[in-house]
């Protein structure tokens, strides 16, 4: 599968896209794993924004609530970028088996940090970290790509990936797998690819804006530090957990 890139005056390398995804994810997790648990102790949740007397107008914690809301909205940009970069990695890696194994290993490594940051326990099975979403999505497009293109039964692979994403309760679940698949299957059909991704992320409407930096991708890797990008996810979750238990009395 080939890809032609048109370079404009403004363009982003793969490395730049990764940093955008990482920073927006960090902002999202600050809201989700620090601010929201704190607000929840006072009976304030995101749903409060839709009540007549919500914290935006009546609560002394309204400013903190608004900060959380902004962080979560910004954080919606991260996953589509990660999904896009996963597909780019799949299409251009020289060692697919190693690529798959790395994603799978970090899915396992990240689960305890994710559970600590999100639930304050070492093991919690109701919600799995984003690496599991990427791992299932990567397996899906790998097997799909290897099946004869004229064999209609290959669509069972996508259905199985959607099933397991829901069964395992991975982050973004069915939407996450569909986004990865769309970036893969419609890779060279940019308008259709972007339109379909915009459609599935409609409920997370700010995620649609991630298609802007993705569209500006110039096909170049940029300066990469693979270890840093892999390690950042579990590492930042552990840091957020320790900040949470050190400065707040949630547990």
C-alpha positions in Angstrom: 0.0 0.0 0.0 1.6 3.3 -1.1 1.1 6.8 0.1 1.9 10.0 -1.6 2.5 13.1 0.5 2.1 16.7 -0.5 4.3 19.0 1.5 3.0 22.4 2.3 4.6 25.3 4.1 3.5 23.9 7.4 4.0 20.2 7.9 4.6 17.8 10.8 6.9 14.8 11.1 5.9 11.6 12.8 7.9 12.7 15.9 6.0 16.0 16.1 2.7 14.2 15.9 3.8 11.8 18.7 4.6 14.8 21.0 1.2 16.4 20.2 -0.5 13.1 21.1 1.6 12.6 24.2 1.0 16.1 25.6 -2.7 16.2 24.9 -3.0 12.7 26.5 -1.1 14.0 29.6 -3.5 16.9 29.9 -6.4 14.5 29.6 -5.0 12.3 32.3 -4.4 15.2 34.7 -8.1 15.9 34.5 -9.2 12.3 34.6 -6.9 11.0 37.3 -6.2 14.1 39.5 -8.9 16.7 39.2 -12.0 14.5 38.7 -11.3 12.2 41.7 -10.9 15.3 43.8 -14.1 16.9 42.6 -16.0 13.6 43.0 -15.4 13.7 46.7 -17.6 16.8 46.7 -20.2 15.2 44.5 -19.1 17.0 41.4 -18.8 15.1 38.1 -18.7 16.0 34.4 -22.4 15.4 34.3 -22.8 18.4 36.6 -22.2 20.7 33.6 -25.6 19.7 32.2 -27.6 20.4 35.3 -29.5 23.6 35.9 -27.5 24.4 39.1 -24.2 22.8 38.0 -20.8 23.8 39.4 -20.2 26.2 36.5 -22.6 28.6 38.2 -23.0 27.7 41.9 -20.1 25.7 43.2 -16.9 27.1 44.8 -15.1 24.5 42.8 -16.5 25.8 39.5 -13.1 27.1 38.2 -11.5 23.7 38.9 -14.4 22.1 37.1 -13.9 24.3 34.1 -10.2 23.5 34.0 -11.0 19.8 34.1 -13.5 20.2 31.3 -11.0 22.1 29.1 -8.3 19.5 29.8 -10.6 16.6 28.9 -11.7 18.3 25.7 -8.1 18.9 24.7 -7.2 15.3 25.6 -9.7 14.0 23.0 -7.1 14.9 20.3 -4.7 12.3 21.4 -6.2 8.9 20.4 -6.9 9.6 16.7 -3.2 10.7 16.3 -2.0 7.5 18.1 -4.3 5.4 15.9 -2.9 7.1 12.7 0.7 6.7 13.8 0.1 3.0 14.6 -1.0 2.5 11.1 2.0 4.4 9.7 4.2 2.2 11.8 2.5 -0.9 10.5 3.0 0.2 6.9 6.6 1.2 7.2 8.1 -1.0 9.9 10.9 -3.3 8.8 10.1 -5.8 11.6 6.4 -6.3 12.0 6.7 -9.1 14.6 8.9 -6.9 16.8 6.5 -4.0 16.4 3.5 -6.2 17.5 5.4 -7.7 20.4 6.5 -4.2 21.7 2.9 -3.0 21.7 1.7 -6.2 23.4 4.4 -6.1 26.0 3.8 -2.5 26.9 0.0 -3.2 27.1 0.9 -5.7 29.9 3.5 -3.4 31.5 1.1 -0.4 31.5 -1.9 -2.2 33.1 -0.9 -1.9 36.7 0.1 1.8 36.4 -3.1 2.4 34.5 -5.2 0.7 37.2 -3.4 2.6 40.0 -3.9 6.0 38.3 -7.5 5.4 37.3 -8.8 3.3 40.2 -6.2 3.3 42.9 -5.8 -0.5 42.9 -3.2 -2.8 41.5 -5.6 -4.7 39.3 -9.0 -3.6 38.0 -10.6 -5.5 35.1 -13.4 -3.2 34.0 -11.3 -0.9 31.9 -8.0 -1.7 30.1 -5.3 0.7 29.0 -4.9 2.2 25.5 -2.0 -0.1 24.6 -4.5 -3.0 24.5 -6.6 -1.0 22.0 -3.6 -0.4 19.9 -2.5 -4.0 20.2 -5.9 -5.4 19.1 -6.1 -2.9 16.3 -2.6 -3.8 15.1 -3.4 -7.5 15.1 -6.6 -6.8 13.2 -5.0 -4.9 10.3 -2.0 -7.3 10.2 -4.2 -10.4 9.7 -6.6 -8.5 7.5 -3.7 -7.3 5.3 -2.5 -10.9 4.8 -5.8 -12.3 3.6 -6.6 -12.5 -0.1 -8.3 -9.2 -1.0 -11.0 -11.1 -2.9 -11.9 -13.2 0.1 -14.9 -11.7 1.7 -14.5 -13.8 4.9 -11.6 -11.5 5.8 -14.2 -9.1 7.3 -14.6 -11.6 10.2 -11.2 -10.4 11.4 -12.6 -6.9 11.9 -15.7 -8.3 13.6 -13.5 -10.4 16.0 -11.4 -7.3 16.8 -14.5 -5.3 17.6 -15.8 -8.2 19.7 -12.6 -8.5 21.8 -12.3 -4.8 22.2 -15.7 -4.8 23.8 -15.2 -8.0 25.7 -11.9 -6.8 27.3 -13.3 -3.2 27.9 -10.3 -1.6 26.3 -10.0 2.2 26.1 -12.1 3.6 23.3 -13.4 0.1 22.6 -15.2 -0.3 19.3 -14.6 3.3 18.3 -10.8 2.9 18.8 -10.6 -0.2 16.7 -12.8 1.3 13.9 -10.5 4.4 13.8 -7.4 2.3 13.4 -9.1 0.2 10.7 -10.3 3.3 8.9 -6.8 4.8 8.9 -5.5 1.5 7.5 -8.2 0.6 4.9 -8.8 4.1 3.5 -5.1 5.1 3.9 -4.9 6.6 0.5 -8.4 8.0 0.3 -7.8 11.0 2.5 -11.2 12.7 2.3 -13.1 9.5 3.0 -10.7 8.5 5.8 -11.1 11.9 7.5 -14.9 12.0 7.0 -15.4 8.5 8.5 -13.1 9.3 11.5 -14.9 12.6 12.0 -18.2 10.7 12.0 -17.2 8.0 14.6 -15.7 10.6 16.9 -18.7 12.9 16.7 -19.6 12.3 20.4 -16.0 13.2 21.3 -16.3 16.2 19.0 -13.0 17.9 19.8 -11.2 14.7 18.6 -12.2 15.8 15.1 -9.6 18.6 15.4 -6.8 15.9 15.6 -7.4 15.4 11.9 -5.7 18.8 11.2 -2.2 17.9 12.4 -2.7 14.4 10.9 -3.5 16.0 7.6 -0.3 18.0 7.9 1.8 14.9 8.3 4.7 15.0 5.8 5.6 11.3 5.7 8.9 11.8 7.5 9.7 10.1 10.8 11.6 13.0 12.3 13.9 12.6 15.3 12.7 9.6 17.2 13.4 8.2 20.6 11.4 5.0 20.6 12.2 4.1 24.2 11.0 7.4 25.5 7.7 7.2 23.6 7.0 3.7 24.8 8.0 4.3 28.4 6.3 7.6 28.8 2.8 6.0 29.0 3.3 3.8 32.1 5.8 6.2 33.6 3.4 9.2 33.6 0.6 7.1 35.0 2.8 6.1 38.0 3.8 9.8 38.5 0.1 10.9 38.5 -0.7 8.1 41.0 2.0 9.2 43.4 0.9 12.9 43.1 -2.6 11.8 43.8 -1.8 9.8 47.0 0.8 12.4 48.2 -1.2 15.6 47.8 -4.8 14.4 48.0 -6.5 12.1 50.5 -8.5 9.9 48.1 -7.4 6.6 49.5 
